[in-house]
Amino acid sequence: MKFDRFSLLTDEALPLGIHNTLRNAAIKLIYNPYLGLQLSASVYNNHLKSDTAFGGFSANGANINLQYTYGRR
């Protein structure tokens, strides 16, 4: 996603970049070994490139979940 500052709506003193690019990527895997049991894992990356004095950021993360649902379906 590429977005530029809305110059009409923001003040020049705000630390917002004029040219900004945001990239997100994620992948998720789900495994159901038994009825009612679910194992899932996901990884993600978020990256912001900006021309501000603060620059941008890059964030990486991972999630692992185990869920069991008891009862009838």
MIDO-172524 format. One record per atom (N, C-alpha, C, CB): residue number from 1; residue in three letters; atom name; x, y negated, z negated. Coordinates in nm, 2 decimals. Glycine has a CB too. Layout:
# residues N
<site NUM, Ala, CA, <X, Y, Z>>
...
END
This chain:
# residues 73
<site 1, Met, N, <0.09, 0.12, 0.00>>
<site 1, Met, CA, <0.00, 0.00, 0.00>>
<site 1, Met, C, <0.09, -0.12, 0.00>>
<site 1, Met, CB, <-0.10, 0.00, -0.12>>
<site 2, Lys, N, <0.07, -0.21, 0.09>>
<site 2, Lys, CA, <0.15, -0.33, 0.10>>
<site 2, Lys, C, <0.05, -0.45, 0.06>>
<site 2, Lys, CB, <0.21, -0.35, 0.24>>
<site 3, Phe, N, <0.10, -0.53, -0.03>>
<site 3, Phe, CA, <0.01, -0.64, -0.07>>
<site 3, Phe, C, <0.10, -0.76, -0.09>>
<site 3, Phe, CB, <-0.07, -0.61, -0.19>>
<site 4, Asp, N, <0.06, -0.88, -0.05>>
<site 4, Asp, CA, <0.13, -1.00, -0.07>>
<site 4, Asp, C, <0.05, -1.09, -0.17>>
<site 4, Asp, CB, <0.15, -1.08, 0.06>>
<site 5, Arg, N, <0.11, -1.18, -0.23>>
<site 5, Arg, CA, <0.05, -1.27, -0.33>>
<site 5, Arg, C, <-0.06, -1.35, -0.26>>
<site 5, Arg, CB, <0.15, -1.36, -0.40>>
<site 6, Phe, N, <-0.17, -1.37, -0.33>>
<site 6, Phe, CA, <-0.27, -1.46, -0.29>>
<site 6, Phe, C, <-0.23, -1.60, -0.33>>
<site 6, Phe, CB, <-0.41, -1.42, -0.35>>
<site 7, Ser, N, <-0.17, -1.67, -0.24>>
<site 7, Ser, CA, <-0.11, -1.80, -0.28>>
<site 7, Ser, C, <-0.22, -1.90, -0.32>>
<site 7, Ser, CB, <-0.03, -1.86, -0.16>>
<site 8, Leu, N, <-0.34, -1.89, -0.27>>
<site 8, Leu, CA, <-0.45, -1.98, -0.30>>
<site 8, Leu, C, <-0.50, -1.96, -0.44>>
<site 8, Leu, CB, <-0.56, -1.97, -0.20>>
<site 9, Leu, N, <-0.48, -1.83, -0.49>>
<site 9, Leu, CA, <-0.54, -1.80, -0.62>>
<site 9, Leu, C, <-0.44, -1.80, -0.74>>
<site 9, Leu, CB, <-0.60, -1.66, -0.61>>
<site 10, Thr, N, <-0.31, -1.80, -0.71>>
<site 10, Thr, CA, <-0.21, -1.79, -0.81>>
<site 10, Thr, C, <-0.12, -1.92, -0.82>>
<site 10, Thr, CB, <-0.12, -1.67, -0.79>>
<site 11, Asp, N, <-0.06, -1.94, -0.93>>
<site 11, Asp, CA, <0.03, -2.05, -0.95>>
<site 11, Asp, C, <0.17, -2.01, -0.90>>
<site 11, Asp, CB, <0.03, -2.10, -1.09>>
<site 12, Glu, N, <0.25, -2.11, -0.85>>
<site 12, Glu, CA, <0.38, -2.08, -0.81>>
<site 12, Glu, C, <0.47, -2.04, -0.93>>
<site 12, Glu, CB, <0.44, -2.20, -0.74>>
<site 13, Ala, N, <0.44, -2.07, -1.05>>
<site 13, Ala, CA, <0.52, -2.04, -1.17>>
<site 13, Ala, C, <0.50, -1.90, -1.21>>
<site 13, Ala, CB, <0.48, -2.14, -1.28>>
<site 14, Leu, N, <0.39, -1.83, -1.17>>
<site 14, Leu, CA, <0.37, -1.69, -1.21>>
<site 14, Leu, C, <0.48, -1.60, -1.15>>
<site 14, Leu, CB, <0.23, -1.65, -1.17>>
<site 15, Pro, N, <0.52, -1.50, -1.22>>
<site 15, Pro, CA, <0.63, -1.41, -1.17>>
<site 15, Pro, C, <0.57, -1.31, -1.08>>
<site 15, Pro, CB, <0.70, -1.35, -1.29>>
<site 16, Leu, N, <0.50, -1.35, -0.98>>
<site 16, Leu, CA, <0.44, -1.25, -0.88>>
<site 16, Leu, C, <0.53, -1.26, -0.75>>
<site 16, Leu, CB, <0.29, -1.28, -0.85>>
<site 17, Gly, N, <0.56, -1.15, -0.70>>
<site 17, Gly, CA, <0.63, -1.15, -0.57>>
<site 17, Gly, C, <0.55, -1.20, -0.46>>
<site 17, Gly, CB, <0.69, -1.02, -0.55>>
<site 18, Ile, N, <0.62, -1.25, -0.35>>
<site 18, Ile, CA, <0.55, -1.28, -0.23>>
<site 18, Ile, C, <0.52, -1.16, -0.15>>
<site 18, Ile, CB, <0.62, -1.39, -0.16>>
<site 19, His, N, <0.62, -1.08, -0.14>>
<site 19, His, CA, <0.61, -0.95, -0.06>>
<site 19, His, C, <0.63, -0.83, -0.15>>
<site 19, His, CB, <0.72, -0.95, 0.05>>
<site 20, Asn, N, <0.52, -0.75, -0.16>>
<site 20, Asn, CA, <0.52, -0.64, -0.25>>
<site 20, Asn, C, <0.48, -0.51, -0.18>>
<site 20, Asn, CB, <0.42, -0.67, -0.37>>
<site 21, Thr, N, <0.53, -0.40, -0.21>>
<site 21, Thr, CA, <0.50, -0.27, -0.16>>
<site 21, Thr, C, <0.48, -0.17, -0.27>>
<site 21, Thr, CB, <0.60, -0.22, -0.05>>
<site 22, Leu, N, <0.37, -0.10, -0.28>>
<site 22, Leu, CA, <0.35, 0.00, -0.38>>
<site 22, Leu, C, <0.33, 0.13, -0.31>>
<site 22, Leu, CB, <0.22, -0.04, -0.47>>
<site 23, Arg, N, <0.41, 0.23, -0.36>>
<site 23, Arg, CA, <0.40, 0.37, -0.31>>
<site 23, Arg, C, <0.37, 0.47, -0.42>>
<site 23, Arg, CB, <0.52, 0.41, -0.23>>
<site 24, Asn, N, <0.27, 0.55, -0.40>>
<site 24, Asn, CA, <0.23, 0.66, -0.50>>
<site 24, Asn, C, <0.24, 0.79, -0.42>>
<site 24, Asn, CB, <0.09, 0.63, -0.56>>
<site 25, Ala, N, <0.29, 0.89, -0.49>>
<site 25, Ala, CA, <0.28, 1.03, -0.44>>
<site 25, Ala, C, <0.26, 1.12, -0.56>>
<site 25, Ala, CB, <0.42, 1.07, -0.36>>
<site 26, Ala, N, <0.18, 1.23, -0.53>>
<site 26, Ala, CA, <0.15, 1.32, -0.64>>
<site 26, Ala, C, <0.12, 1.46, -0.57>>
<site 26, Ala, CB, <0.03, 1.28, -0.72>>
<site 27, Ile, N, <0.15, 1.56, -0.65>>
<site 27, Ile, CA, <0.11, 1.70, -0.61>>
<site 27, Ile, C, <0.06, 1.77, -0.73>>
<site 27, Ile, CB, <0.24, 1.77, -0.54>>
<site 28, Lys, N, <-0.04, 1.85, -0.71>>
<site 28, Lys, CA, <-0.10, 1.93, -0.82>>
<site 28, Lys, C, <-0.13, 2.07, -0.78>>
<site 28, Lys, CB, <-0.23, 1.86, -0.87>>
<site 29, Leu, N, <-0.09, 2.16, -0.86>>
<site 29, Leu, CA, <-0.11, 2.31, -0.84>>
<site 29, Leu, C, <-0.20, 2.36, -0.95>>
<site 29, Leu, CB, <0.02, 2.39, -0.83>>
<site 30, Ile, N, <-0.30, 2.44, -0.91>>
<site 30, Ile, CA, <-0.40, 2.50, -1.00>>
<site 30, Ile, C, <-0.40, 2.65, -0.98>>
<site 30, Ile, CB, <-0.54, 2.44, -0.98>>
<site 31, Tyr, N, <-0.39, 2.72, -1.09>>
<site 31, Tyr, CA, <-0.39, 2.87, -1.09>>
<site 31, Tyr, C, <-0.50, 2.92, -1.19>>
<site 31, Tyr, CB, <-0.25, 2.93, -1.13>>
<site 32, Asn, N, <-0.58, 3.01, -1.14>>
<site 32, Asn, CA, <-0.69, 3.07, -1.22>>
<site 32, Asn, C, <-0.66, 3.22, -1.23>>
<site 32, Asn, CB, <-0.83, 3.04, -1.16>>
<site 33, Pro, N, <-0.59, 3.27, -1.33>>
<site 33, Pro, CA, <-0.56, 3.41, -1.34>>
<site 33, Pro, C, <-0.68, 3.49, -1.38>>
<site 33, Pro, CB, <-0.45, 3.43, -1.44>>
<site 34, Tyr, N, <-0.77, 3.44, -1.46>>
<site 34, Tyr, CA, <-0.89, 3.50, -1.51>>
<site 34, Tyr, C, <-1.01, 3.41, -1.51>>
<site 34, Tyr, CB, <-0.87, 3.56, -1.66>>
<site 35, Leu, N, <-1.13, 3.46, -1.51>>
<site 35, Leu, CA, <-1.24, 3.38, -1.52>>
<site 35, Leu, C, <-1.24, 3.29, -1.65>>
<site 35, Leu, CB, <-1.37, 3.46, -1.51>>
<site 36, Gly, N, <-1.25, 3.17, -1.63>>
<site 36, Gly, CA, <-1.25, 3.08, -1.75>>
<site 36, Gly, C, <-1.12, 3.02, -1.79>>
<site 36, Gly, CB, <-1.31, 3.15, -1.86>>
<site 37, Leu, N, <-1.01, 3.08, -1.74>>
<site 37, Leu, CA, <-0.87, 3.03, -1.77>>
<site 37, Leu, C, <-0.81, 2.96, -1.65>>
<site 37, Leu, CB, <-0.78, 3.16, -1.82>>
<site 38, Gln, N, <-0.76, 2.84, -1.68>>
<site 38, Gln, CA, <-0.70, 2.76, -1.57>>
<site 38, Gln, C, <-0.57, 2.70, -1.62>>
<site 38, Gln, CB, <-0.80, 2.65, -1.53>>
<site 39, Leu, N, <-0.47, 2.72, -1.54>>
<site 39, Leu, CA, <-0.34, 2.66, -1.56>>
<site 39, Leu, C, <-0.31, 2.56, -1.45>>
<site 39, Leu, CB, <-0.22, 2.77, -1.57>>
<site 40, Ser, N, <-0.28, 2.44, -1.48>>
<site 40, Ser, CA, <-0.25, 2.34, -1.37>>
<site 40, Ser, C, <-0.12, 2.27, -1.41>>
<site 40, Ser, CB, <-0.36, 2.24, -1.36>>
<site 41, Ala, N, <-0.05, 2.23, -1.30>>
<site 41, Ala, CA, <0.07, 2.15, -1.32>>
<site 41, Ala, C, <0.08, 2.04, -1.21>>
<site 41, Ala, CB, <0.20, 2.24, -1.31>>
<site 42, Ser, N, <0.12, 1.93, -1.24>>
<site 42, Ser, CA, <0.13, 1.82, -1.15>>
<site 42, Ser, C, <0.26, 1.74, -1.17>>
<site 42, Ser, CB, <0.00, 1.73, -1.15>>
<site 43, Val, N, <0.31, 1.68, -1.06>>
<site 43, Val, CA, <0.42, 1.58, -1.07>>
<site 43, Val, C, <0.38, 1.46, -0.99>>
<site 43, Val, CB, <0.55, 1.65, -1.02>>
<site 44, Tyr, N, <0.43, 1.34, -1.03>>
<site 44, Tyr, CA, <0.40, 1.22, -0.95>>
<site 44, Tyr, C, <0.52, 1.13, -0.95>>
<site 44, Tyr, CB, <0.28, 1.15, -1.02>>
<site 45, Asn, N, <0.51, 1.03, -0.86>>
<site 45, Asn, CA, <0.61, 0.93, -0.85>>
<site 45, Asn, C, <0.54, 0.80, -0.81>>
<site 45, Asn, CB, <0.72, 0.96, -0.74>>
<site 46, Asn, N, <0.56, 0.69, -0.88>>
<site 46, Asn, CA, <0.51, 0.56, -0.85>>
<site 46, Asn, C, <0.63, 0.47, -0.83>>
<site 46, Asn, CB, <0.41, 0.51, -0.96>>
<site 47, His, N, <0.62, 0.39, -0.72>>
<site 47, His, CA, <0.74, 0.30, -0.69>>
<site 47, His, C, <0.68, 0.16, -0.64>>
<site 47, His, CB, <0.83, 0.36, -0.58>>
<site 48, Leu, N, <0.73, 0.06, -0.70>>
<site 48, Leu, CA, <0.69, -0.08, -0.66>>
<site 48, Leu, C, <0.82, -0.15, -0.62>>
<site 48, Leu, CB, <0.62, -0.16, -0.78>>
<site 49, Lys, N, <0.81, -0.20, -0.50>>
<site 49, Lys, CA, <0.92, -0.28, -0.45>>
<site 49, Lys, C, <0.87, -0.43, -0.44>>
<site 49, Lys, CB, <0.98, -0.23, -0.31>>
<site 50, Ser, N, <0.94, -0.52, -0.50>>
<site 50, Ser, CA, <0.90, -0.66, -0.50>>
<site 50, Ser, C, <1.02, -0.75, -0.49>>
<site 50, Ser, CB, <0.82, -0.69, -0.63>>
<site 51, Asp, N, <0.99, -0.87, -0.44>>
<site 51, Asp, CA, <1.10, -0.97, -0.42>>
<site 51, Asp, C, <1.11, -1.07, -0.54>>
<site 51, Asp, CB, <1.08, -1.05, -0.30>>
<site 52, Thr, N, <1.05, -1.03, -0.66>>
<site 52, Thr, CA, <1.05, -1.12, -0.77>>
<site 52, Thr, C, <1.19, -1.10, -0.84>>
<site 52, Thr, CB, <0.94, -1.08, -0.87>>
<site 53, Ala, N, <1.22, -1.19, -0.93>>
<site 53, Ala, CA, <1.34, -1.18, -1.01>>
<site 53, Ala, C, <1.35, -1.06, -1.09>>
<site 53, Ala, CB, <1.36, -1.31, -1.10>>
<site 54, Phe, N, <1.23, -1.01, -1.13>>
<site 54, Phe, CA, <1.23, -0.88, -1.21>>
<site 54, Phe, C, <1.25, -0.76, -1.13>>
<site 54, Phe, CB, <1.10, -0.88, -1.29>>
<site 55, Gly, N, <1.23, -0.77, -1.00>>
<site 55, Gly, CA, <1.24, -0.66, -0.91>>
<site 55, Gly, C, <1.12, -0.57, -0.92>>
<site 55, Gly, CB, <1.36, -0.57, -0.95>>
<site 56, Gly, N, <1.13, -0.44, -0.90>>
<site 56, Gly, CA, <1.02, -0.35, -0.91>>
<site 56, Gly, C, <1.04, -0.25, -1.01>>
<site 56, Gly, CB, <0.99, -0.29, -0.77>>
<site 57, Phe, N, <0.98, -0.13, -0.99>>
<site 57, Phe, CA, <0.99, -0.02, -1.09>>
<site 57, Phe, C, <0.98, 0.11, -1.01>>
<site 57, Phe, CB, <0.90, -0.04, -1.20>>
<site 58, Ser, N, <1.02, 0.21, -1.07>>
<site 58, Ser, CA, <1.00, 0.35, -1.03>>
<site 58, Ser, C, <0.97, 0.43, -1.15>>
<site 58, Ser, CB, <1.12, 0.40, -0.95>>
<site 59, Ala, N, <0.86, 0.51, -1.14>>
<site 59, Ala, CA, <0.81, 0.59, -1.25>>
<site 59, Ala, C, <0.79, 0.73, -1.20>>
<site 59, Ala, CB, <0.68, 0.53, -1.32>>
<site 60, Asn, N, <0.84, 0.83, -1.27>>
<site 60, Asn, CA, <0.82, 0.97, -1.24>>
<site 60, Asn, C, <0.76, 1.04, -1.36>>
<site 60, Asn, CB, <0.95, 1.04, -1.20>>
<site 61, Gly, N, <0.67, 1.14, -1.34>>
<site 61, Gly, CA, <0.61, 1.21, -1.45>>
<site 61, Gly, C, <0.57, 1.35, -1.41>>
<site 61, Gly, CB, <0.50, 1.13, -1.50>>
<site 62, Ala, N, <0.54, 1.42, -1.51>>
<site 62, Ala, CA, <0.49, 1.56, -1.49>>
<site 62, Ala, C, <0.38, 1.59, -1.60>>
<site 62, Ala, CB, <0.60, 1.66, -1.49>>
<site 63, Asn, N, <0.29, 1.68, -1.56>>
<site 63, Asn, CA, <0.18, 1.72, -1.65>>
<site 63, Asn, C, <0.17, 1.87, -1.64>>
<site 63, Asn, CB, <0.05, 1.65, -1.63>>
<site 64, Ile, N, <0.15, 1.94, -1.75>>
<site 64, Ile, CA, <0.12, 2.08, -1.75>>
<site 64, Ile, C, <-0.01, 2.10, -1.84>>
<site 64, Ile, CB, <0.24, 2.17, -1.80>>
<site 65, Asn, N, <-0.11, 2.17, -1.79>>
<site 65, Asn, CA, <-0.23, 2.18, -1.87>>
<site 65, Asn, C, <-0.28, 2.33, -1.87>>
<site 65, Asn, CB, <-0.34, 2.09, -1.81>>
<site 66, Leu, N, <-0.33, 2.37, -1.98>>
<site 66, Leu, CA, <-0.39, 2.51, -1.99>>
<site 66, Leu, C, <-0.53, 2.49, -2.05>>
<site 66, Leu, CB, <-0.30, 2.60, -2.08>>
<site 67, Gln, N, <-0.63, 2.54, -1.98>>
<site 67, Gln, CA, <-0.76, 2.52, -2.02>>
<site 67, Gln, C, <-0.84, 2.65, -2.02>>
<site 67, Gln, CB, <-0.84, 2.42, -1.93>>
<site 68, Tyr, N, <-0.91, 2.68, -2.13>>
<site 68, Tyr, CA, <-1.00, 2.80, -2.13>>
<site 68, Tyr, C, <-1.14, 2.75, -2.16>>
<site 68, Tyr, CB, <-0.95, 2.90, -2.24>>
<site 69, Thr, N, <-1.23, 2.80, -2.07>>
<site 69, Thr, CA, <-1.37, 2.77, -2.09>>
<site 69, Thr, C, <-1.44, 2.89, -2.13>>
<site 69, Thr, CB, <-1.43, 2.71, -1.96>>
<site 70, Tyr, N, <-1.50, 2.89, -2.25>>
<site 70, Tyr, CA, <-1.57, 3.00, -2.31>>
<site 70, Tyr, C, <-1.72, 2.99, -2.28>>
<site 70, Tyr, CB, <-1.55, 3.01, -2.46>>
<site 71, Gly, N, <-1.78, 3.10, -2.24>>
<site 71, Gly, CA, <-1.93, 3.10, -2.21>>
<site 71, Gly, C, <-1.96, 3.15, -2.07>>
<site 71, Gly, CB, <-1.98, 2.97, -2.23>>
<site 72, Arg, N, <-2.09, 3.15, -2.04>>
<site 72, Arg, CA, <-2.14, 3.20, -1.92>>
<site 72, Arg, C, <-2.12, 3.09, -1.81>>
<site 72, Arg, CB, <-2.28, 3.25, -1.93>>
<site 73, Arg, N, <-2.11, 3.14, -1.69>>
<site 73, Arg, CA, <-2.11, 3.04, -1.58>>
<site 73, Arg, C, <-2.23, 3.06, -1.49>>
<site 73, Arg, CB, <-1.98, 3.06, -1.50>>
END
